[in-house]
């Protein structure tokens, strides 16, 4: 049930990193590399979706875990999807993935410390 808008700064940073991820194929010139670009667009959109859910409290728990899972996917995706030979796409996916993982863990720790969901 929605309880109103309550945005944590970590969600804003994840949203910004997601927008960066979605723009990176054009910025780094791998937009013609279908697998790497589709991964960036898809994961970026999914992360934005979960940031919106978190901000509007459409779901009161688990968003941090979802962010961590997406972050882990980003770190592993160049190898799982075989685009690790594309240096810019690989470094970008790993950097954004690590950022999302760290912020997701931080958000999870802050939620458990306060005793309130995400």
Biopython code that builds the backbone (N, CA, C, O; Angstrom):
import numpy as np
from Bio.PDB.StructureBuilder import StructureBuilder

atoms = [
    (1, "UNK", "N", (0.839, -1.184, 0.000)),
    (1, "UNK", "CA", (0.000, 0.000, 0.000)),
    (1, "UNK", "C", (0.879, 1.240, 0.000)),
    (1, "UNK", "O", (1.874, 1.296, 0.723)),
    (2, "UNK", "N", (0.531, 2.207, -0.783)),
    (2, "UNK", "CA", (1.332, 3.428, -0.909)),
    (2, "UNK", "C", (1.166, 4.299, 0.325)),
    (2, "UNK", "O", (0.057, 4.508, 0.816)),
    (3, "UNK", "N", (2.287, 4.801, 0.813)),
    (3, "UNK", "CA", (2.249, 5.663, 1.994)),
    (3, "UNK", "C", (2.801, 7.038, 1.682)),
    (3, "UNK", "O", (3.094, 7.794, 2.608)),
    (4, "UNK", "N", (2.954, 7.390, 0.430)),
    (4, "UNK", "CA", (3.462, 8.708, 0.077)),
    (4, "UNK", "C", (4.906, 8.649, -0.367)),
    (4, "UNK", "O", (5.580, 7.625, -0.254)),
    (5, "UNK", "N", (5.351, 9.764, -0.867)),
    (5, "UNK", "CA", (6.691, 9.863, -1.417)),
    (5, "UNK", "C", (7.720, 10.030, -0.310)),
    (5, "UNK", "O", (7.630, 10.951, 0.502)),
    (6, "UNK", "N", (8.694, 9.134, -0.286)),
    (6, "UNK", "CA", (9.779, 9.206, 0.690)),
    (6, "UNK", "C", (11.034, 8.684, -0.008)),
    (6, "UNK", "O", (11.278, 7.479, -0.059)),
    (7, "UNK", "N", (11.810, 9.599, -0.533)),
    (7, "UNK", "CA", (12.958, 9.219, -1.332)),
    (7, "UNK", "C", (14.216, 9.292, -0.482)),
    (7, "UNK", "O", (14.495, 10.318, 0.138)),
    (8, "UNK", "N", (14.972, 8.207, -0.455)),
    (8, "UNK", "CA", (16.267, 8.203, 0.210)),
    (8, "UNK", "C", (17.322, 8.624, -0.801)),
    (8, "UNK", "O", (17.168, 8.372, -1.996)),
    (9, "UNK", "N", (18.368, 9.248, -0.347)),
    (9, "UNK", "CA", (19.411, 9.716, -1.254)),
    (9, "UNK", "C", (20.040, 8.551, -2.005)),
    (9, "UNK", "O", (20.469, 8.709, -3.149)),
    (10, "UNK", "N", (20.099, 7.386, -1.374)),
    (10, "UNK", "CA", (20.689, 6.229, -2.059)),
    (10, "UNK", "C", (19.851, 5.818, -3.264)),
    (10, "UNK", "O", (20.392, 5.404, -4.289)),
    (11, "UNK", "N", (18.536, 5.932, -3.140)),
    (11, "UNK", "CA", (17.660, 5.640, -4.278)),
    (11, "UNK", "C", (17.892, 6.632, -5.416)),
    (11, "UNK", "O", (17.850, 6.263, -6.590)),
    (12, "UNK", "N", (18.136, 7.881, -5.062)),
    (12, "UNK", "CA", (18.412, 8.892, -6.086)),
    (12, "UNK", "C", (19.728, 8.610, -6.805)),
    (12, "UNK", "O", (19.828, 8.795, -8.018)),
    (13, "UNK", "N", (20.730, 8.166, -6.061)),
    (13, "UNK", "CA", (22.019, 7.844, -6.681)),
    (13, "UNK", "C", (21.870, 6.620, -7.585)),
    (13, "UNK", "O", (22.433, 6.585, -8.679)),
    (14, "UNK", "N", (21.117, 5.622, -7.135)),
    (14, "UNK", "CA", (20.875, 4.444, -7.974)),
    (14, "UNK", "C", (20.105, 4.847, -9.231)),
    (14, "UNK", "O", (20.393, 4.352, -10.320)),
    (15, "UNK", "N", (19.129, 5.741, -9.084)),
    (15, "UNK", "CA", (18.380, 6.211, -10.255)),
    (15, "UNK", "C", (19.308, 6.950, -11.219)),
    (15, "UNK", "O", (19.219, 6.758, -12.432)),
    (16, "UNK", "N", (20.192, 7.787, -10.691)),
    (16, "UNK", "CA", (21.148, 8.497, -11.552)),
    (16, "UNK", "C", (22.094, 7.513, -12.238)),
    (16, "UNK", "O", (22.389, 7.659, -13.424)),
    (17, "UNK", "N", (22.566, 6.520, -11.502)),
    (17, "UNK", "CA", (23.441, 5.501, -12.095)),
    (17, "UNK", "C", (22.692, 4.714, -13.168)),
    (17, "UNK", "O", (23.284, 4.317, -14.172)),
    (18, "UNK", "N", (21.409, 4.490, -12.964)),
    (18, "UNK", "CA", (20.591, 3.777, -13.956)),
    (18, "UNK", "C", (20.437, 4.603, -15.222)),
    (18, "UNK", "O", (20.521, 4.068, -16.328)),
    (19, "UNK", "N", (20.213, 5.899, -15.069)),
    (19, "UNK", "CA", (20.131, 6.775, -16.244)),
    (19, "UNK", "C", (21.464, 6.812, -16.976)),
    (19, "UNK", "O", (21.501, 6.801, -18.206)),
    (20, "UNK", "N", (22.555, 6.855, -16.225)),
    (20, "UNK", "CA", (23.887, 6.794, -16.819)),
    (20, "UNK", "C", (24.050, 5.490, -17.602)),
    (20, "UNK", "O", (24.533, 5.484, -18.734)),
    (21, "UNK", "N", (23.640, 4.398, -16.980)),
    (21, "UNK", "CA", (23.754, 3.087, -17.622)),
    (21, "UNK", "C", (22.988, 3.057, -18.943)),
    (21, "UNK", "O", (23.481, 2.526, -19.938)),
    (22, "UNK", "N", (21.785, 3.626, -18.951)),
    (22, "UNK", "CA", (20.974, 3.622, -20.167)),
    (22, "UNK", "C", (21.553, 4.541, -21.244)),
    (22, "UNK", "O", (21.352, 4.288, -22.432)),
    (23, "UNK", "N", (22.256, 5.583, -20.863)),
    (23, "UNK", "CA", (22.871, 6.485, -21.833)),
    (23, "UNK", "C", (24.255, 6.057, -22.277)),
    (23, "UNK", "O", (24.755, 6.531, -23.296)),
    (24, "UNK", "N", (24.876, 5.168, -21.525)),
    (24, "UNK", "CA", (26.263, 4.786, -21.797)),
    (24, "UNK", "C", (26.504, 4.138, -23.154)),
    (24, "UNK", "O", (27.572, 4.354, -23.726)),
    (25, "UNK", "N", (25.575, 3.354, -23.706)),
    (25, "UNK", "CA", (25.848, 2.808, -25.040)),
    (25, "UNK", "C", (26.092, 3.905, -26.085)),
    (25, "UNK", "O", (26.937, 3.749, -26.966)),
    (26, "UNK", "N", (25.359, 5.001, -25.984)),
    (26, "UNK", "CA", (25.562, 6.109, -26.915)),
    (26, "UNK", "C", (26.833, 6.884, -26.572)),
    (26, "UNK", "O", (27.599, 7.263, -27.458)),
    (27, "UNK", "N", (27.046, 7.112, -25.281)),
    (27, "UNK", "CA", (28.217, 7.892, -24.851)),
    (27, "UNK", "C", (29.530, 7.190, -25.168)),
    (27, "UNK", "O", (30.504, 7.838, -25.551)),
    (28, "UNK", "N", (29.563, 5.873, -25.011)),
    (28, "UNK", "CA", (30.794, 5.118, -25.228)),
    (28, "UNK", "C", (30.841, 4.408, -26.574)),
    (28, "UNK", "O", (31.811, 3.715, -26.879)),
    (29, "UNK", "N", (29.805, 4.577, -27.375)),
    (29, "UNK", "CA", (29.811, 4.055, -28.724)),
    (29, "UNK", "C", (29.599, 2.560, -28.880)),
    (29, "UNK", "O", (30.036, 1.975, -29.871)),
    (30, "UNK", "N", (28.937, 1.935, -27.919)),
    (30, "UNK", "CA", (28.644, 0.511, -28.100)),
    (30, "UNK", "C", (27.148, 0.280, -28.310)),
    (30, "UNK", "O", (26.634, -0.807, -28.047)),
    (31, "UNK", "N", (26.460, 1.313, -28.786)),
    (31, "UNK", "CA", (25.027, 1.188, -29.045)),
    (31, "UNK", "C", (24.728, 0.218, -30.188)),
    (31, "UNK", "O", (23.615, -0.300, -30.274)),
    (32, "UNK", "N", (25.699, -0.038, -31.066)),
    (32, "UNK", "CA", (25.483, -1.001, -32.143)),
    (32, "UNK", "C", (25.766, -2.442, -31.701)),
    (32, "UNK", "O", (25.487, -3.388, -32.438)),
    (33, "UNK", "N", (26.314, -2.598, -30.509)),
    (33, "UNK", "CA", (26.561, -3.927, -29.950)),
    (33, "UNK", "C", (25.302, -4.369, -29.219)),
    (33, "UNK", "O", (25.085, -4.019, -28.059)),
    (34, "UNK", "N", (24.487, -5.134, -29.907)),
    (34, "UNK", "CA", (23.123, -5.433, -29.457)),
    (34, "UNK", "C", (23.059, -6.005, -28.040)),
    (34, "UNK", "O", (22.248, -5.543, -27.237)),
    (35, "UNK", "N", (23.874, -6.975, -27.718)),
    (35, "UNK", "CA", (23.788, -7.640, -26.416)),
    (35, "UNK", "C", (24.155, -6.677, -25.293)),
    (35, "UNK", "O", (23.420, -6.560, -24.313)),
    (36, "UNK", "N", (25.279, -5.993, -25.427)),
    (36, "UNK", "CA", (25.732, -5.071, -24.380)),
    (36, "UNK", "C", (24.768, -3.902, -24.213)),
    (36, "UNK", "O", (24.448, -3.511, -23.091)),
    (37, "UNK", "N", (24.306, -3.347, -25.327)),
    (37, "UNK", "CA", (23.387, -2.215, -25.257)),
    (37, "UNK", "C", (22.034, -2.621, -24.676)),
    (37, "UNK", "O", (21.474, -1.897, -23.853)),
    (38, "UNK", "N", (21.509, -3.759, -25.089)),
    (38, "UNK", "CA", (20.230, -4.228, -24.567)),
    (38, "UNK", "C", (20.321, -4.502, -23.073)),
    (38, "UNK", "O", (19.383, -4.216, -22.328)),
    (39, "UNK", "N", (21.431, -5.047, -22.638)),
    (39, "UNK", "CA", (21.652, -5.273, -21.213)),
    (39, "UNK", "C", (21.612, -3.946, -20.454)),
    (39, "UNK", "O", (20.969, -3.841, -19.409)),
    (40, "UNK", "N", (22.300, -2.940, -20.983)),
    (40, "UNK", "CA", (22.331, -1.629, -20.319)),
    (40, "UNK", "C", (20.941, -1.004, -20.268)),
    (40, "UNK", "O", (20.531, -0.483, -19.231)),
    (41, "UNK", "N", (20.222, -1.054, -21.376)),
    (41, "UNK", "CA", (18.873, -0.470, -21.404)),
    (41, "UNK", "C", (17.926, -1.224, -20.479)),
    (41, "UNK", "O", (17.189, -0.612, -19.707)),
    (42, "UNK", "N", (17.947, -2.536, -20.557)),
    (42, "UNK", "CA", (17.016, -3.349, -19.768)),
    (42, "UNK", "C", (17.244, -3.237, -18.271)),
    (42, "UNK", "O", (16.303, -3.017, -17.508)),
    (43, "UNK", "N", (18.492, -3.389, -17.852)),
    (43, "UNK", "CA", (18.785, -3.305, -16.416)),
    (43, "UNK", "C", (18.566, -1.880, -15.918)),
    (43, "UNK", "O", (18.069, -1.680, -14.810)),
    (44, "UNK", "N", (18.934, -0.889, -16.731)),
    (44, "UNK", "CA", (18.705, 0.505, -16.338)),
    (44, "UNK", "C", (17.233, 0.788, -16.120)),
    (44, "UNK", "O", (16.860, 1.410, -15.125)),
    (45, "UNK", "N", (16.395, 0.340, -17.035)),
    (45, "UNK", "CA", (14.939, 0.529, -16.889)),
    (45, "UNK", "C", (14.401, -0.192, -15.660)),
    (45, "UNK", "O", (13.576, 0.353, -14.927)),
    (46, "UNK", "N", (14.865, -1.408, -15.439)),
    (46, "UNK", "CA", (14.400, -2.171, -14.276)),
    (46, "UNK", "C", (14.796, -1.476, -12.977)),
    (46, "UNK", "O", (13.996, -1.395, -12.045)),
    (47, "UNK", "N", (16.019, -0.980, -12.915)),
    (47, "UNK", "CA", (16.465, -0.281, -11.702)),
    (47, "UNK", "C", (15.652, 0.991, -11.469)),
    (47, "UNK", "O", (15.291, 1.293, -10.331)),
    (48, "UNK", "N", (15.363, 1.735, -12.531)),
    (48, "UNK", "CA", (14.524, 2.932, -12.405)),
    (48, "UNK", "C", (13.145, 2.537, -11.879)),
    (48, "UNK", "O", (12.606, 3.200, -10.993)),
    (49, "UNK", "N", (12.581, 1.477, -12.411)),
    (49, "UNK", "CA", (11.274, 0.997, -11.965)),
    (49, "UNK", "C", (11.282, 0.702, -10.463)),
    (49, "UNK", "O", (10.367, 1.106, -9.746)),
    (50, "UNK", "N", (12.312, -0.001, -9.989)),
    (50, "UNK", "CA", (12.362, -0.336, -8.567)),
    (50, "UNK", "C", (12.668, 0.887, -7.698)),
    (50, "UNK", "O", (12.256, 0.931, -6.539)),
    (51, "UNK", "N", (13.372, 1.865, -8.227)),
    (51, "UNK", "CA", (13.581, 3.115, -7.485)),
    (51, "UNK", "C", (12.253, 3.855, -7.308)),
    (51, "UNK", "O", (11.980, 4.410, -6.243)),
    (52, "UNK", "N", (11.435, 3.856, -8.359)),
    (52, "UNK", "CA", (10.116, 4.489, -8.264)),
    (52, "UNK", "C", (9.244, 3.744, -7.260)),
    (52, "UNK", "O", (8.558, 4.359, -6.443)),
    (53, "UNK", "N", (9.276, 2.414, -7.327)),
    (53, "UNK", "CA", (8.507, 1.624, -6.361)),
    (53, "UNK", "C", (8.953, 1.928, -4.936)),
    (53, "UNK", "O", (8.129, 2.059, -4.032)),
    (54, "UNK", "N", (10.259, 2.039, -4.747)),
    (54, "UNK", "CA", (10.791, 2.321, -3.421)),
    (54, "UNK", "C", (10.384, 3.712, -2.950)),
    (54, "UNK", "O", (10.016, 3.892, -1.789)),
    (55, "UNK", "N", (10.447, 4.695, -3.846)),
    (55, "UNK", "CA", (10.103, 6.070, -3.477)),
    (55, "UNK", "C", (8.630, 6.204, -3.096)),
    (55, "UNK", "O", (8.297, 6.912, -2.146)),
    (56, "UNK", "N", (7.760, 5.537, -3.823)),
    (56, "UNK", "CA", (6.332, 5.642, -3.553)),
    (56, "UNK", "C", (5.849, 4.590, -2.573)),
    (56, "UNK", "O", (4.663, 4.529, -2.246)),
    (57, "UNK", "N", (6.784, 3.753, -2.101)),
    (57, "UNK", "CA", (6.454, 2.697, -1.143)),
    (57, "UNK", "C", (5.329, 1.817, -1.646)),
    (57, "UNK", "O", (4.456, 1.402, -0.884)),
    (58, "UNK", "N", (5.363, 1.532, -2.964)),
    (58, "UNK", "CA", (4.386, 0.601, -3.523)),
    (58, "UNK", "C", (4.675, -0.807, -3.038)),
    (58, "UNK", "O", (3.806, -1.678, -3.011)),
    (59, "UNK", "N", (5.906, -0.993, -2.663)),
    (59, "UNK", "CA", (6.306, -2.253, -2.051)),
    (59, "UNK", "C", (7.219, -1.867, -0.899)),
    (59, "UNK", "O", (8.205, -1.161, -1.105)),
    (60, "UNK", "N", (6.908, -2.315, 0.304)),
    (60, "UNK", "CA", (7.599, -1.822, 1.489)),
    (60, "UNK", "C", (8.832, -2.608, 1.898)),
    (60, "UNK", "O", (9.493, -2.242, 2.870)),
    (61, "UNK", "N", (9.156, -3.659, 1.196)),
    (61, "UNK", "CA", (10.371, -4.391, 1.556)),
    (61, "UNK", "C", (10.911, -5.104, 0.333)),
    (61, "UNK", "O", (10.180, -5.369, -0.621)),
    (62, "UNK", "N", (12.169, -5.404, 0.368)),
    (62, "UNK", "CA", (12.778, -6.194, -0.678)),
    (62, "UNK", "C", (13.415, -5.430, -1.815)),
    (62, "UNK", "O", (14.152, -6.021, -2.603)),
    (63, "UNK", "N", (13.161, -4.137, -1.931)),
    (63, "UNK", "CA", (13.751, -3.380, -3.030)),
    (63, "UNK", "C", (15.269, -3.353, -2.940)),
    (63, "UNK", "O", (15.953, -3.343, -3.964)),
    (64, "UNK", "N", (15.791, -3.342, -1.742)),
    (64, "UNK", "CA", (17.248, -3.342, -1.576)),
    (64, "UNK", "C", (17.841, -4.645, -2.114)),
    (64, "UNK", "O", (18.880, -4.641, -2.774)),
    (65, "UNK", "N", (17.172, -5.744, -1.825)),
    (65, "UNK", "CA", (17.637, -7.048, -2.302)),
    (65, "UNK", "C", (17.599, -7.087, -3.826)),
    (65, "UNK", "O", (18.527, -7.586, -4.462)),
    (66, "UNK", "N", (16.532, -6.565, -4.406)),
    (66, "UNK", "CA", (16.406, -6.530, -5.861)),
    (66, "UNK", "C", (17.544, -5.700, -6.453)),
    (66, "UNK", "O", (18.143, -6.096, -7.452)),
    (67, "UNK", "N", (17.844, -4.558, -5.848)),
    (67, "UNK", "CA", (18.953, -3.729, -6.328)),
    (67, "UNK", "C", (20.279, -4.479, -6.255)),
    (67, "UNK", "O", (21.090, -4.407, -7.179)),
    (68, "UNK", "N", (20.496, -5.188, -5.173)),
    (68, "UNK", "CA", (21.739, -5.951, -5.017)),
    (68, "UNK", "C", (21.826, -7.038, -6.089)),
    (68, "UNK", "O", (22.890, -7.260, -6.667)),
    (69, "UNK", "N", (20.720, -7.707, -6.349)),
    (69, "UNK", "CA", (20.705, -8.751, -7.383)),
    (69, "UNK", "C", (21.010, -8.145, -8.759)),
    (69, "UNK", "O", (21.808, -8.698, -9.516)),
    (70, "UNK", "N", (20.379, -7.016, -9.081)),
    (70, "UNK", "CA", (20.668, -6.359, -10.358)),
    (70, "UNK", "C", (22.122, -5.902, -10.425)),
    (70, "UNK", "O", (22.758, -5.996, -11.476)),
    (71, "UNK", "N", (22.649, -5.405, -9.302)),
    (71, "UNK", "CA", (24.056, -5.012, -9.279)),
    (71, "UNK", "C", (24.983, -6.188, -9.531)),
    (71, "UNK", "O", (25.957, -6.073, -10.275)),
    (72, "UNK", "N", (24.678, -7.318, -8.911)),
    (72, "UNK", "CA", (25.475, -8.532, -9.145)),
    (72, "UNK", "C", (25.372, -8.967, -10.603)),
    (72, "UNK", "O", (26.363, -9.381, -11.205)),
    (73, "UNK", "N", (24.170, -8.872, -11.165)),
    (73, "UNK", "CA", (24.016, -9.220, -12.573)),
    (73, "UNK", "C", (24.892, -8.317, -13.455)),
    (73, "UNK", "O", (25.556, -8.792, -14.376)),
    (74, "UNK", "N", (24.881, -7.016, -13.159)),
    (74, "UNK", "CA", (25.693, -6.105, -13.970)),
    (74, "UNK", "C", (27.174, -6.472, -13.919)),
    (74, "UNK", "O", (27.866, -6.410, -14.935)),
    (75, "UNK", "N", (27.658, -6.852, -12.743)),
    (75, "UNK", "CA", (29.067, -7.231, -12.606)),
    (75, "UNK", "C", (29.364, -8.494, -13.413)),
    (75, "UNK", "O", (30.420, -8.601, -14.035)),
    (76, "UNK", "N", (28.441, -9.443, -13.402)),
    (76, "UNK", "CA", (28.659, -10.725, -14.084)),
    (76, "UNK", "C", (28.251, -10.723, -15.562)),
    (76, "UNK", "O", (28.710, -11.566, -16.333)),
    (77, "UNK", "N", (27.405, -9.795, -15.951)),
    (77, "UNK", "CA", (26.822, -9.826, -17.288)),
    (77, "UNK", "C", (27.814, -9.773, -18.447)),
    (77, "UNK", "O", (27.563, -10.424, -19.462)),
    (78, "UNK", "N", (28.925, -9.041, -18.362)),
    (78, "UNK", "CA", (29.844, -9.073, -19.505)),
    (78, "UNK", "C", (30.366, -10.477, -19.805)),
    (78, "UNK", "O", (30.640, -10.813, -20.957)),
    (79, "UNK", "N", (30.498, -11.279, -18.775)),
    (79, "UNK", "CA", (31.014, -12.638, -18.935)),
    (79, "UNK", "C", (29.887, -13.610, -19.275)),
    (79, "UNK", "O", (30.066, -14.517, -20.088)),
    (80, "UNK", "N", (28.734, -13.419, -18.653)),
    (80, "UNK", "CA", (27.589, -14.298, -18.925)),
    (80, "UNK", "C", (27.022, -14.082, -20.329)),
    (80, "UNK", "O", (26.548, -15.023, -20.966)),
    (81, "UNK", "N", (27.075, -12.843, -20.802)),
    (81, "UNK", "CA", (26.524, -12.518, -22.118)),
    (81, "UNK", "C", (27.607, -12.392, -23.192)),
    (81, "UNK", "O", (27.318, -12.045, -24.337)),
    (82, "UNK", "N", (28.843, -12.675, -22.815)),
    (82, "UNK", "CA", (29.981, -12.718, -23.749)),
    (82, "UNK", "C", (30.260, -11.394, -24.453)),
    (82, "UNK", "O", (30.524, -11.364, -25.655)),
    (83, "UNK", "N", (30.199, -10.292, -23.690)),
    (83, "UNK", "CA", (30.662, -9.037, -24.270)),
    (83, "UNK", "C", (31.843, -8.458, -23.489)),
    (83, "UNK", "O", (32.104, -7.256, -23.542)),
    (84, "UNK", "N", (32.549, -9.322, -22.771)),
    (84, "UNK", "CA", (33.694, -8.880, -21.964)),
    (84, "UNK", "C", (34.833, -8.324, -22.820)),
    (84, "UNK", "O", (35.689, -7.600, -22.311)),
    (85, "UNK", "N", (34.853, -8.651, -24.097)),
    (85, "UNK", "CA", (35.885, -8.118, -24.985)),
    (85, "UNK", "C", (35.624, -6.655, -25.355)),
    (85, "UNK", "O", (36.495, -6.000, -25.927)),
    (86, "UNK", "N", (34.444, -6.141, -25.037)),
    (86, "UNK", "CA", (34.106, -4.735, -25.272)),
    (86, "UNK", "C", (34.429, -3.948, -24.004)),
    (86, "UNK", "O", (33.617, -3.869, -23.082)),
    (87, "UNK", "N", (35.606, -3.380, -23.976)),
    (87, "UNK", "CA", (36.161, -2.772, -22.765)),
    (87, "UNK", "C", (35.242, -1.713, -22.128)),
    (87, "UNK", "O", (35.002, -1.753, -20.921)),
    (88, "UNK", "N", (34.738, -0.785, -22.918)),
    (88, "UNK", "CA", (33.907, 0.287, -22.364)),
    (88, "UNK", "C", (32.621, -0.266, -21.753)),
    (88, "UNK", "O", (32.225, 0.122, -20.654)),
    (89, "UNK", "N", (31.982, -1.172, -22.477)),
    (89, "UNK", "CA", (30.731, -1.756, -21.981)),
    (89, "UNK", "C", (30.975, -2.564, -20.714)),
    (89, "UNK", "O", (30.184, -2.510, -19.772)),
    (90, "UNK", "N", (32.074, -3.311, -20.696)),
    (90, "UNK", "CA", (32.395, -4.142, -19.532)),
    (90, "UNK", "C", (32.709, -3.294, -18.308)),
    (90, "UNK", "O", (32.154, -3.523, -17.233)),
    (91, "UNK", "N", (33.593, -2.320, -18.465)),
    (91, "UNK", "CA", (33.962, -1.466, -17.327)),
    (91, "UNK", "C", (32.764, -0.691, -16.810)),
    (91, "UNK", "O", (32.605, -0.524, -15.601)),
    (92, "UNK", "N", (31.925, -0.219, -17.714)),
    (92, "UNK", "CA", (30.749, 0.531, -17.295)),
    (92, "UNK", "C", (29.773, -0.359, -16.527)),
    (92, "UNK", "O", (29.264, 0.042, -15.480)),
    (93, "UNK", "N", (29.507, -1.562, -17.038)),
    (93, "UNK", "CA", (28.592, -2.479, -16.355)),
    (93, "UNK", "C", (29.115, -2.839, -14.967)),
    (93, "UNK", "O", (28.353, -2.877, -14.001)),
    (94, "UNK", "N", (30.409, -3.100, -14.872)),
    (94, "UNK", "CA", (30.988, -3.466, -13.576)),
    (94, "UNK", "C", (30.962, -2.286, -12.612)),
    (94, "UNK", "O", (30.626, -2.458, -11.440)),
    (95, "UNK", "N", (31.312, -1.092, -13.085)),
    (95, "UNK", "CA", (31.321, 0.085, -12.207)),
    (95, "UNK", "C", (29.919, 0.412, -11.691)),
    (95, "UNK", "O", (29.733, 0.645, -10.497)),
    (96, "UNK", "N", (28.947, 0.427, -12.580)),
    (96, "UNK", "CA", (27.569, 0.713, -12.157)),
    (96, "UNK", "C", (27.062, -0.411, -11.252)),
    (96, "UNK", "O", (26.382, -0.148, -10.260)),
    (97, "UNK", "N", (27.387, -1.651, -11.584)),
    (97, "UNK", "CA", (26.980, -2.780, -10.753)),
    (97, "UNK", "C", (27.524, -2.688, -9.343)),
    (97, "UNK", "O", (26.793, -2.907, -8.377)),
    (98, "UNK", "N", (28.800, -2.367, -9.217)),
    (98, "UNK", "CA", (29.399, -2.228, -7.878)),
    (98, "UNK", "C", (28.767, -1.081, -7.104)),
    (98, "UNK", "O", (28.536, -1.196, -5.901)),
    (99, "UNK", "N", (28.486, 0.019, -7.785)),
    (99, "UNK", "CA", (27.817, 1.149, -7.142)),
    (99, "UNK", "C", (26.445, 0.736, -6.613)),
    (99, "UNK", "O", (26.088, 1.061, -5.481)),
    (100, "UNK", "N", (25.687, 0.029, -7.426)),
    (100, "UNK", "CA", (24.341, -0.403, -7.031)),
    (100, "UNK", "C", (24.411, -1.408, -5.880)),
    (100, "UNK", "O", (23.582, -1.366, -4.971)),
    (101, "UNK", "N", (25.386, -2.303, -5.914)),
    (101, "UNK", "CA", (25.552, -3.278, -4.830)),
    (101, "UNK", "C", (25.859, -2.570, -3.519)),
    (101, "UNK", "O", (25.224, -2.839, -2.499)),
    (102, "UNK", "N", (26.825, -1.672, -3.543)),
    (102, "UNK", "CA", (27.223, -0.961, -2.319)),
    (102, "UNK", "C", (26.049, -0.160, -1.764)),
    (102, "UNK", "O", (25.782, -0.209, -0.564)),
    (103, "UNK", "N", (25.348, 0.571, -2.619)),
    (103, "UNK", "CA", (24.214, 1.372, -2.150)),
    (103, "UNK", "C", (23.056, 0.500, -1.683)),
    (103, "UNK", "O", (22.358, 0.859, -0.734)),
    (104, "UNK", "N", (22.844, -0.637, -2.334)),
    (104, "UNK", "CA", (21.800, -1.557, -1.890)),
    (104, "UNK", "C", (22.094, -2.134, -0.524)),
    (104, "UNK", "O", (21.203, -2.235, 0.320)),
    (105, "UNK", "N", (23.355, -2.519, -0.301)),
    (105, "UNK", "CA", (23.751, -3.041, 1.021)),
    (105, "UNK", "C", (23.630, -1.943, 2.075)),
    (105, "UNK", "O", (23.159, -2.189, 3.186)),
    (106, "UNK", "N", (24.051, -0.750, 1.725)),
    (106, "UNK", "CA", (23.960, 0.389, 2.646)),
    (106, "UNK", "C", (22.497, 0.652, 3.003)),
    (106, "UNK", "O", (22.172, 0.857, 4.172)),
    (107, "UNK", "N", (21.621, 0.648, 2.006)),
    (107, "UNK", "CA", (20.199, 0.873, 2.239)),
    (107, "UNK", "C", (19.603, -0.237, 3.099)),
    (107, "UNK", "O", (18.785, 0.028, 3.979)),
    (108, "UNK", "N", (20.008, -1.469, 2.847)),
    (108, "UNK", "CA", (19.537, -2.601, 3.637)),
    (108, "UNK", "C", (19.985, -2.471, 5.093)),
    (108, "UNK", "O", (19.205, -2.719, 6.013)),
    (109, "UNK", "N", (21.242, -2.083, 5.296)),
    (109, "UNK", "CA", (21.761, -1.901, 6.657)),
    (109, "UNK", "C", (21.042, -0.760, 7.368)),
    (109, "UNK", "O", (20.721, -0.872, 8.551)),
    (110, "UNK", "N", (20.788, 0.336, 6.655)),
    (110, "UNK", "CA", (20.097, 1.463, 7.264)),
    (110, "UNK", "C", (18.658, 1.097, 7.631)),
    (110, "UNK", "O", (18.148, 1.526, 8.665)),
    (111, "UNK", "N", (18.010, 0.304, 6.780)),
    (111, "UNK", "CA", (16.633, -0.120, 7.063)),
    (111, "UNK", "C", (16.591, -1.063, 8.265)),
    (111, "UNK", "O", (15.702, -0.950, 9.109)),
    (112, "UNK", "N", (17.525, -1.973, 8.347)),
    (112, "UNK", "CA", (17.519, -2.915, 9.473)),
    (112, "UNK", "C", (17.902, -2.215, 10.773)),
    (112, "UNK", "O", (17.415, -2.581, 11.843)),
    (113, "UNK", "N", (18.765, -1.217, 10.687)),
    (113, "UNK", "CA", (19.149, -0.453, 11.888)),
    (113, "UNK", "C", (17.981, 0.366, 12.424)),
    (113, "UNK", "O", (17.797, 0.481, 13.636)),
    (114, "UNK", "N", (17.192, 0.936, 11.512)),
    (114, "UNK", "CA", (16.058, 1.753, 11.954)),
    (114, "UNK", "C", (14.848, 0.908, 12.311)),
    (114, "UNK", "O", (13.899, 1.395, 12.925)),
    (115, "UNK", "N", (14.885, -0.380, 11.917)),
    (115, "UNK", "CA", (13.783, -1.262, 12.212)),
    (115, "UNK", "C", (12.594, -1.066, 11.279)),
    (115, "UNK", "O", (11.516, -1.610, 11.517)),
    (116, "UNK", "N", (12.793, -0.284, 10.214)),
    (116, "UNK", "CA", (11.727, -0.030, 9.260)),
    (116, "UNK", "C", (12.108, -0.588, 7.901)),
    (116, "UNK", "O", (13.293, -0.677, 7.577)),
    (117, "UNK", "N", (11.123, -0.964, 7.107)),
    (117, "UNK", "CA", (11.435, -1.445, 5.771)),
    (117, "UNK", "C", (12.024, -0.344, 4.916)),
    (117, "UNK", "O", (11.687, 0.833, 5.052)),
    (118, "UNK", "N", (12.942, -0.774, 4.002)),
    (118, "UNK", "CA", (13.607, 0.021, 3.000)),
    (118, "UNK", "C", (13.420, 1.442, 3.016)),
    (118, "UNK", "O", (13.975, 2.147, 2.174)),
]
sb = StructureBuilder()
sb.init_structure("model")
sb.init_model(0)
sb.init_chain("A")
sb.init_seg("    ")
for serial, (resi, resn, name, xyz) in enumerate(atoms, 1):
    if name == "N":
        sb.init_residue(resn, " ", resi, " ")
    sb.init_atom(name, np.array(xyz, "f"), 0.0, 1.0, " ", f" {name:<3s}", serial, name[0])
structure = sb.get_structure()
